[in-house]
């Protein structure tokens, strides 16, 4: 069974940082690119970042470029999203995704004073 389990969300003040993790199992993780998405209240999922299977190529939405860093540890079947200089607009449920349609349950990130 394929599983993606996110963690690391929480409440943080504007300007703060959080590190999200997504532990995976049940598929050939080291052969798969992975993605992070965010879903704000009342909206559909919004792509945040992508990493290739070996971690050498990354892509970011323009709204997070320079503040967020995606990474992976293939020995641990885990991807990460380091989020810095967080803004209220970054609030939402963050999901990891194995393309095209496998999702975790999400982790809530709330940026608020």
Helices and strands as residue ranges (DSSP letters): E 3-7, E 10-12, E 18-25, G 29-31, E 34-39, E 45-51, E 58-60, E 68-73, E 78-83, G 88-90, E 92-98, E 102-103, E 107-111
